[in-house]
Each structure stands twice: as C-alpha cells, then as structure tokens.
C-alpha cells in the first residue's frame, strides 16, 4: 500500500470517530441553546400577560388554554413561591395528528390586592427525534464530502508534493554499481526531501568508491594467487617429467599437484562468489534455458562418459528468463557438475524443463542431504577432492540476485528444483 493511501486510511478512520463525538457535543449545545431561547420567550410572555391581566381583570380568570396558550387560575390564600418552573412534555397537535413536544412555564404572581394567581404558559419546541435524524443525515453528508475533499487534495496536491520522493525511489531502483549511473536531480520545496536526496547521492558515491576498491582488490588478489599456483603446478609437472623419482616420491608430487589444483579451483570459486555478491555481473539478456542446458550437457559429455552416467532432458515447455548469461551458465553448470561428481557408475541425471521451473534429479548416495546446510560455504557431504564445497553456495548467491527459488527434495533420488519468478 502506498504511503499516501496508508495515511488516508487512518485519516478517514479518525474522522469516523471524531465527527460523531463532535456531533454529540454540537447536538447538546444546540438543544441547550434552543431551550434557552424558548425559556426566554416564555419569560417575556409572562411579563406581557401579567401586565395585561392587571389592566384587564377579566384575564385573571382564564382557566382554559385558548389561542394564546396560557391559563390563569386564582389560588387560595397562602404563601406561594414566585419562582418560575420549566418542564417539557408532549401534547396532541391536530395539524400533525400526533403528540409533539412542548415547553411549559409554571409560575405564581400576586395582584394589587395581594391575591395569588397561577400562570401556565405553553410553547412548541423543536422535535428532538427529527433534529437527530436531520443531524445524522447532515453528518453523513459532511463525512462523505470531507473524504472526497481529502481524496481530491491527496490526488492533486499531495501527488505533486510527493513527486520528488518518487524520483528518489526511482533513483534507488535504478542504481547499479560499477555502471557509472547518475542520479536524477530533484528540486523540491520540502527540506526533508532535499536532505534525503543529498544523503542518497552521498551513499551512492560512497558505495561506488567501495565497490571500485573491492573490485580492484578481488581482481588483484585473484591474479596474484592464480599466477604462483599455475607456476608451481607447471614446475612440479616438469620436475616429475625430467627427474627420475621413486614411486613413493611421484605419489607425493601427485598429492601436492592435486592440492594446488584444488587451491586453483577454490580461488576461482571464491572469486566468482565475490563478483556475484558485489553485483559485478550487470549485463543482462533474455536467456533460453532449453538451449543452454543442451549446450552445457555437450560440454560435460566426457565427464558423464567417464562416470558412465546417462543424461536425459524432458522439454515440456520453453523457459526464457532475463539475467546475466555468465550467471545463467554458472547456475546450470554447477548443478550439473554437482550431479555428475556425486553420482555413481551407471547412474542418471534427468532434466525436466517447464514454463517457469527446471527440475534436476540424479542418482547418488542412498540418504538425503541436510537441506538446511547444503547451500552453506565449504559444506561437503563427501571427502572427494573434486569438490570445493562452494558449488551450491554460488548457486545460492545467483538465485538471491534474481528472486529465484531453489528447492531440494529426496525421493530415492536427489532432486533440485529451480523456480523462476512468473512474468
């Protein structure tokens, strides 16, 4: 979920909580103000009615509610409170044909002769249920309008504000070390985005410098190691050819040569791992894995014939994937070589190619490998000198760069399944 939509969701939920609370407080305040105004009107009516009653004595005996909605009744002699009493009740209204709320003022006043009279005045008030219904509908409309307004502002204004941020994200996606790629400049009125862009550029420059240093170190170290190893092997071979040695001495020289050859292979594998992890294989193309597998099988025919291992390929579909060709070759060749080296005579290696996956199965030892550690560096389940313990580590590094998945399964045969991301 995008950041602006993520914040919008919480803003909408917050409004959904805040608006009802605000509406409740608003309703209470409005209702209080309505009652206060009606009470003031009733008090004003009381003053007018008592003034007219003193002027017209006939009004002092008005026991029925008339058009003016008040009654005046004489009271027996006694002491009465002159305090105004307000109450709310319901009364039948002919026009509405229903009971409607009314506000009543009940008070007592004395005439010039000291006689006490009860005055009751009625006034219609707003219907609370209708007020609540209207307020509820108004709040729904307000909420919808607020959300629409926020969406409009979010789409028009915030999209423009966040344009610089998306440019920074695009810069991060397009960074490829060692290619000399330049970051797109941004001009934003937001200080934080400008600071973020500068820090990303500094980080990119630092990584380019570190990458260049590591690349140079790896290449130099590989060269410096390969050269003396090759010289040592050649000198040993010349020494063995030109010198008369005993069988025991020849065996020792053979062991030394094997060790040096293993060091050479180990050096090449470590160099390959370092290059993969430092993403030095940047060039990519559309690889046809059907053709690649058939080509690599031809390269390993001699080893397969020597081990008397039969290789078969089942092509259920054509598999294409965009990646570095050198890494694609390393991926398949390491799995194929691993399947041949750890096989037995008269064994088999089977390839099954589907649209999005390749399954490589082979015969071998009669027990499963430890799937939790087989991709670890220098893990070897055999003591053969042919293995450096880095073949599956190289495979793991390659698939991590391309979001490819490799699964290992043992069902009376060893099976590796390479699952490519769907297009």
Order of alpha helices (4+ residues) and beta strands (2+ residues): alpha-beta-beta-beta-beta-alpha-alpha-alpha-alpha-beta-alpha-alpha-beta-beta-alpha-beta-beta-alpha-beta-beta
